[in-house]
């Protein structure tokens, strides 16, 4: 697990520094998330994400989903916040769950 986390971190950092306007990132929590972000301008971006979650006792449910987000930068045109560039925006996600509960979901978020 530790090696996987370090490998994902290294991949994210190398991909982010190698591309000027495109970024690949991810996170590990209750599931695995990978996203691709493309800057549309100095203050806006679009992000595509893929989520995989194993939930429930003994991982009795598998959920696969994806989403598209439109983002605006809080600090566009101003000094960054210690290397951080926070975004706000809106998007649409969709997912499929299999296992203990089977279903399809589509939901907007802010």
Secondary structure as a PSIPRED ss2 file (coil, helix, strand):
# PSIPRED VFORMAT (PSIPRED V4.0)

   1 X C   1.000  0.000  0.000
   2 X H   0.000  1.000  0.000
   3 X H   0.000  1.000  0.000
   4 X H   0.000  1.000  0.000
   5 X H   0.000  1.000  0.000
   6 X H   0.000  1.000  0.000
   7 X H   0.000  1.000  0.000
   8 X H   0.000  1.000  0.000
   9 X H   0.000  1.000  0.000
  10 X H   0.000  1.000  0.000
  11 X H   0.000  1.000  0.000
  12 X H   0.000  1.000  0.000
  13 X H   0.000  1.000  0.000
  14 X H   0.000  1.000  0.000
  15 X H   0.000  1.000  0.000
  16 X H   0.000  1.000  0.000
  17 X H   0.000  1.000  0.000
  18 X H   0.000  1.000  0.000
  19 X C   1.000  0.000  0.000
  20 X C   1.000  0.000  0.000
  21 X C   1.000  0.000  0.000
  22 X E   0.000  0.000  1.000
  23 X E   0.000  0.000  1.000
  24 X E   0.000  0.000  1.000
  25 X E   0.000  0.000  1.000
  26 X E   0.000  0.000  1.000
  27 X E   0.000  0.000  1.000
  28 X E   0.000  0.000  1.000
  29 X C   1.000  0.000  0.000
  30 X C   1.000  0.000  0.000
  31 X E   0.000  0.000  1.000
  32 X E   0.000  0.000  1.000
  33 X E   0.000  0.000  1.000
  34 X E   0.000  0.000  1.000
  35 X E   0.000  0.000  1.000
  36 X E   0.000  0.000  1.000
  37 X E   0.000  0.000  1.000
  38 X E   0.000  0.000  1.000
  39 X E   0.000  0.000  1.000
  40 X C   1.000  0.000  0.000
  41 X C   1.000  0.000  0.000
  42 X C   1.000  0.000  0.000
  43 X C   1.000  0.000  0.000
  44 X E   0.000  0.000  1.000
  45 X E   0.000  0.000  1.000
  46 X E   0.000  0.000  1.000
  47 X E   0.000  0.000  1.000
  48 X E   0.000  0.000  1.000
  49 X E   0.000  0.000  1.000
  50 X E   0.000  0.000  1.000
  51 X E   0.000  0.000  1.000
  52 X E   0.000  0.000  1.000
  53 X E   0.000  0.000  1.000
  54 X E   0.000  0.000  1.000
  55 X E   0.000  0.000  1.000
  56 X C   1.000  0.000  0.000
  57 X C   1.000  0.000  0.000
  58 X C   1.000  0.000  0.000
  59 X C   1.000  0.000  0.000
  60 X C   1.000  0.000  0.000
  61 X E   0.000  0.000  1.000
  62 X E   0.000  0.000  1.000
  63 X E   0.000  0.000  1.000
  64 X E   0.000  0.000  1.000
  65 X E   0.000  0.000  1.000
  66 X E   0.000  0.000  1.000
  67 X E   0.000  0.000  1.000
  68 X E   0.000  0.000  1.000
  69 X E   0.000  0.000  1.000
  70 X E   0.000  0.000  1.000
  71 X E   0.000  0.000  1.000
  72 X E   0.000  0.000  1.000
  73 X E   0.000  0.000  1.000
  74 X C   1.000  0.000  0.000
  75 X C   1.000  0.000  0.000
  76 X C   1.000  0.000  0.000
  77 X C   1.000  0.000  0.000
  78 X C   1.000  0.000  0.000
  79 X C   1.000  0.000  0.000
  80 X C   1.000  0.000  0.000
  81 X E   0.000  0.000  1.000
  82 X C   1.000  0.000  0.000
  83 X C   1.000  0.000  0.000
  84 X E   0.000  0.000  1.000
  85 X C   1.000  0.000  0.000
  86 X C   1.000  0.000  0.000
  87 X E   0.000  0.000  1.000
  88 X E   0.000  0.000  1.000
  89 X E   0.000  0.000  1.000
  90 X E   0.000  0.000  1.000
  91 X E   0.000  0.000  1.000
  92 X E   0.000  0.000  1.000
  93 X E   0.000  0.000  1.000
  94 X E   0.000  0.000  1.000
  95 X E   0.000  0.000  1.000
  96 X E   0.000  0.000  1.000
  97 X E   0.000  0.000  1.000
  98 X E   0.000  0.000  1.000
  99 X E   0.000  0.000  1.000
 100 X C   1.000  0.000  0.000
 101 X C   1.000  0.000  0.000
 102 X C   1.000  0.000  0.000
 103 X E   0.000  0.000  1.000
 104 X E   0.000  0.000  1.000
 105 X E   0.000  0.000  1.000
 106 X E   0.000  0.000  1.000
 107 X E   0.000  0.000  1.000
 108 X E   0.000  0.000  1.000
 109 X E   0.000  0.000  1.000
 110 X C   1.000  0.000  0.000
